[in-house]
Amino acid sequence: MILGLAKYSASGNDFIVFHTFRKGDYSSLARELCDRHRGLGADGLIALIPHGEYDFQWLFYNADGSEASMCGNGSRAAAHYAHSFGLAGEKMRFLTGAGVIEASVQGDIVESQLTPYKILKETFEEEGFKWWLLDTGVPHLVTLVEDLKQFDKKIAKKLRFKYEANVNFGKILPRSAIAVRTYERGVEDETLACGTGMAATFVRAFHEGLVGEEAKLYPKSGEELVIKIEKGTLYFKGRVERIFLTYKESPD
């Protein structure tokens, strides 16, 4: 079986996306393709499969082959791919491990409605920082700092394993904006962007009255994204870029 593969970048978060009629285990394929030295290089692999009720269902794998229920930037890349290849119209609904996602595509700008968030634990201290633990589809630790140079990869890695969560350092900027750096589990390193991490950081800042109902978010990549909350629902919008298309013979 020949797979058509598309590499996408969504705010610096990169993914390999393909569609297939077969629901299977693509964890080993994720490890192979996401390897930045011997593969195509990516933060994650997304397989789109048919679904009877929604436009499609996704199977999401981190670079290490582990599965993830949700990925904000991945949802935007998947939506762009689905629209480009005729799997869905400009507006779509698709099933993830965290629930149903709604998305809309206008050229290279994609907006996703994220799954309902949960605040799991507020304001506790670890390693000299004050954290919140939230779930925006996947679990995230969030601390707010005065300077993003305070981001510490050793601390982030330690807390990632202690709480089985991604780790985010956020800095509040003027005019309802936030800069964010994220250490992602499954990638086991800092990434250029993390959609659910930016969403979690926005949720904490919003609940603490530090930003309004809409804010601009700036991940390490420097790209600008917009997150807003309407009636308790989060919406996440930004640019998506398809980098290239290629083909691979599937081992199955």
Backbone hydrogen bonds, N-H to C=O, Kabsch-Sander energy under -0.5 kcal/mol:
donor,donor_aa,acceptor,acceptor_aa,energy
3,L,1,M,-0.5
3,L,248,K,-3.6
5,L,3,L,-0.6
5,L,246,T,-3.2
6,A,17,V,-2.5
7,K,244,F,-2.7
8,Y,6,A,-0.5
8,Y,15,F,-3.0
9,S,241,E,-2.9
10,A,13,N,-3.2
11,S,9,S,-0.5
11,S,239,R,-0.5
13,N,10,A,-1.5
14,D,12,G,-0.5
15,F,8,Y,-2.3
16,I,44,G,-2.1
17,V,6,A,-3.0
17,V,15,F,-0.5
18,F,46,I,-2.0
20,T,48,L,-2.4
23,K,21,F,-0.5
24,G,22,R,-0.7
26,Y,24,G,-0.7
30,A,26,Y,-2.2
31,R,27,S,-2.1
32,E,28,S,-2.1
33,L,29,L,-3.0
34,C,30,A,-2.5
35,D,31,R,-0.7
39,G,35,D,-1.5
40,L,33,L,-1.7
41,G,33,L,-2.1
41,G,35,D,-0.5
42,A,34,C,-1.7
43,D,14,D,-2.5
44,G,14,D,-0.9
45,L,61,Y,-2.6
46,I,16,I,-3.0
47,A,59,L,-2.6
48,L,18,F,-2.5
49,I,57,Q,-2.9
55,D,93,R,-2.3
56,F,93,R,-0.7
57,Q,49,I,-3.0
58,W,95,L,-2.6
59,L,47,A,-2.4
61,Y,45,L,-2.7
62,N,66,S,-3.5
63,A,43,D,-1.3
64,D,186,G,-1.0
65,G,62,N,-2.0
68,A,60,F,-1.6
75,S,71,C,-2.3
76,R,72,G,-1.3
77,A,73,N,-2.1
78,A,74,G,-2.8
79,A,75,S,-1.9
80,H,76,R,-2.1
81,Y,77,A,-2.4
82,A,78,A,-2.8
83,H,79,A,-2.3
84,S,80,H,-2.5
85,F,81,Y,-2.2
86,G,83,H,-1.3
87,L,82,A,-2.7
88,A,82,A,-1.2
89,G,91,K,-0.5
92,M,103,A,-2.5
94,F,101,I,-2.5
95,L,56,F,-2.0
96,T,99,G,-2.5
97,G,69,S,-1.0
98,A,69,S,-1.2
99,G,96,T,-1.1
101,I,94,F,-3.2
102,E,113,Q,-0.7
103,A,92,M,-2.2
104,S,111,E,-2.4
105,V,90,E,-2.3
106,Q,109,I,-2.8
109,I,106,Q,-2.0
110,V,108,D,-0.6
110,V,238,G,-2.6
111,E,104,S,-2.3
112,S,236,F,-2.7
113,Q,102,E,-3.7
114,L,112,S,-0.7
114,L,234,L,-2.2
118,K,135,D,-2.4
120,L,118,K,-0.8
120,L,133,L,-1.9
121,K,133,L,-2.0
124,F,131,W,-1.7
126,E,129,F,-2.2
129,F,126,E,-2.1
131,W,124,F,-3.3
131,W,129,F,-0.5
132,W,142,V,-1.8
133,L,121,K,-2.9
134,L,132,W,-0.5
134,L,140,H,-3.0
135,D,118,K,-2.9
136,T,138,V,-2.0
140,H,134,L,-3.2
141,L,166,N,-3.1
142,V,132,W,-2.5
143,T,168,N,-2.2
144,L,130,K,-0.5
145,V,170,G,-3.0
150,Q,147,D,-2.2
151,F,148,L,-1.6
153,K,151,F,-0.5
156,A,152,D,-2.7
157,K,153,K,-2.6
158,K,154,K,-2.1
159,L,155,I,-2.6
160,R,156,A,-2.4
161,F,157,K,-1.6
162,K,158,K,-1.8
163,Y,159,L,-2.7
164,E,160,R,-1.0
165,A,160,R,-1.1
166,N,139,P,-2.2
167,V,183,Y,-2.4
168,N,141,L,-2.5
169,F,181,R,-2.6
170,G,143,T,-2.8
171,K,179,A,-2.7
173,L,177,A,-3.3
177,A,173,L,-1.2
178,I,216,K,-2.5
179,A,171,K,-2.5
180,V,218,Y,-2.3
181,R,169,F,-2.4
182,T,191,T,-0.6
183,Y,167,V,-2.9
184,E,182,T,-0.6
184,E,189,D,-2.4
187,V,184,E,-0.5
188,E,184,E,-2.3
189,D,184,E,-1.0
191,T,182,T,-1.8
198,M,194,C,-2.5
199,A,195,G,-2.3
200,A,196,T,-2.2
201,T,197,G,-2.2
202,F,198,M,-2.5
203,V,199,A,-2.5
204,R,200,A,-2.1
205,A,201,T,-2.4
206,F,202,F,-3.0
207,H,203,V,-2.5
208,E,204,R,-1.7
209,G,206,F,-1.5
210,L,205,A,-3.0
211,V,205,A,-0.7
215,A,227,I,-2.6
216,K,176,S,-1.9
217,L,225,L,-2.9
218,Y,178,I,-2.6
221,S,192,L,-2.3
222,G,219,P,-1.7
225,L,217,L,-2.3
226,V,237,K,-2.6
227,I,215,A,-2.3
228,K,235,Y,-2.1
229,I,213,E,-2.4
230,E,233,T,-2.5
233,T,230,E,-1.9
235,Y,228,K,-2.5
236,F,112,S,-2.6
237,K,226,V,-2.8
238,G,110,V,-1.8
240,V,108,D,-2.8
241,E,9,S,-2.9
243,I,7,K,-2.8
243,I,241,E,-0.7
244,F,7,K,-1.1
246,T,5,L,-2.7
248,K,3,L,-2.1
250,S,1,M,-3.8
250,S,248,K,-0.6
